[in-house]
Amino acid sequence: MPNETTRLKVTRSEGICEVTFADRKILDELCIAELQDELSKLVDAEPGIKLLLNFGNVDHLSSAALGMLITLNKRVVAQNGKLKLSDINPQIMEVFKITRLNKMFDIHVEAKSARGAF
């Protein structure tokens, strides 16, 4: 895939676009801006996308990164796609619960169950 980026690893199978993050920490503005840009391009290129974000590698996520996920979710929904999150570590999951984002996103313990839920 020629437009594959360094911050994301994108794999496709059975109509699902699964994204894993290269960065263990998604904290700084530049990193988040680049991720948002890359994810937006994926969504725009494929209306009705089935997008799975796998956070298995991620240890830290800033509040700005959460904002980016909210924006991404709106974009996916606007294009009749579906977004699911998986493999979120317990500390980050706590932040999702505190901010009530666990209600907004379809979050699965592992990627396999998320893939089966599309």
SVG drawing of the C-alpha trace seen along z (x, -y; Angstrom):
<svg xmlns="http://www.w3.org/2000/svg" viewBox="-25 -20 32 33">
<polyline fill="none" stroke="black" stroke-width="0.4" points="0.0,0.0 1.9,-3.1 0.2,-5.6 0.9,-3.7 2.3,-5.9 4.8,-5.5 2.4,-6.3 -0.2,-3.7 -0.2,-0.1 -3.2,0.6 -4.4,4.1 -7.5,5.0 -9.5,8.2 -13.1,9.2 -14.0,5.6 -12.6,4.3 -9.9,1.8 -7.9,2.4 -5.5,-0.3 -2.7,0.3 -0.7,-2.6 3.1,-2.7 3.4,-5.1 3.2,-3.9 2.4,-7.4 -0.1,-9.6 0.5,-12.8 2.0,-15.7 0.1,-17.9 2.1,-17.1 1.6,-13.4 -2.1,-13.8 -2.4,-16.1 -0.6,-13.6 -2.8,-10.7 -5.9,-12.8 -4.8,-13.6 -3.9,-9.9 -7.1,-8.5 -9.2,-11.2 -7.7,-10.2 -8.6,-6.6 -12.2,-7.5 -12.6,-9.9 -11.2,-7.3 -13.7,-4.7 -17.3,-5.9 -19.1,-3.3 -15.7,-2.2 -15.6,0.4 -12.8,-1.0 -11.3,0.8 -8.7,-1.1 -6.6,1.3 -4.9,-0.4 -2.8,2.7 0.5,0.8 -0.7,-2.4 0.2,-3.1 -0.7,-6.8 -3.3,-8.9 -3.8,-12.7 -7.1,-14.5 -6.3,-16.1 -6.1,-12.5 -9.6,-11.8 -10.9,-15.0 -9.4,-13.7 -11.2,-10.4 -14.5,-12.2 -14.0,-14.2 -13.0,-10.9 -16.1,-9.2 -18.4,-12.0 -16.7,-11.8 -17.1,-8.0 -20.8,-8.2 -21.4,-11.1 -20.2,-8.7 -22.3,-5.8 -19.3,-3.9 -18.7,-2.2 -15.9,-2.8 -14.9,-0.3 -12.0,-0.5 -10.2,2.5 -7.4,3.5 -7.4,0.4 -5.2,0.7 -6.9,0.3 -5.4,-3.1 -6.6,-4.6 -10.0,-2.8 -10.4,-4.6 -10.1,-7.9 -12.8,-6.8 -15.0,-6.0 -14.4,-9.3 -15.1,-11.3 -18.1,-9.0 -16.5,-8.3 -17.0,-4.6 -20.7,-5.4 -19.9,-7.1 -17.6,-4.5 -18.1,-0.8 -15.2,0.6 -14.2,4.2 -11.7,6.0 -9.9,7.5 -9.8,7.0 -11.3,10.4 -14.6,9.6 -14.6,6.1 -14.2,7.6 -17.0,10.0 -19.3,7.2 -19.3,5.2"/>
</svg>
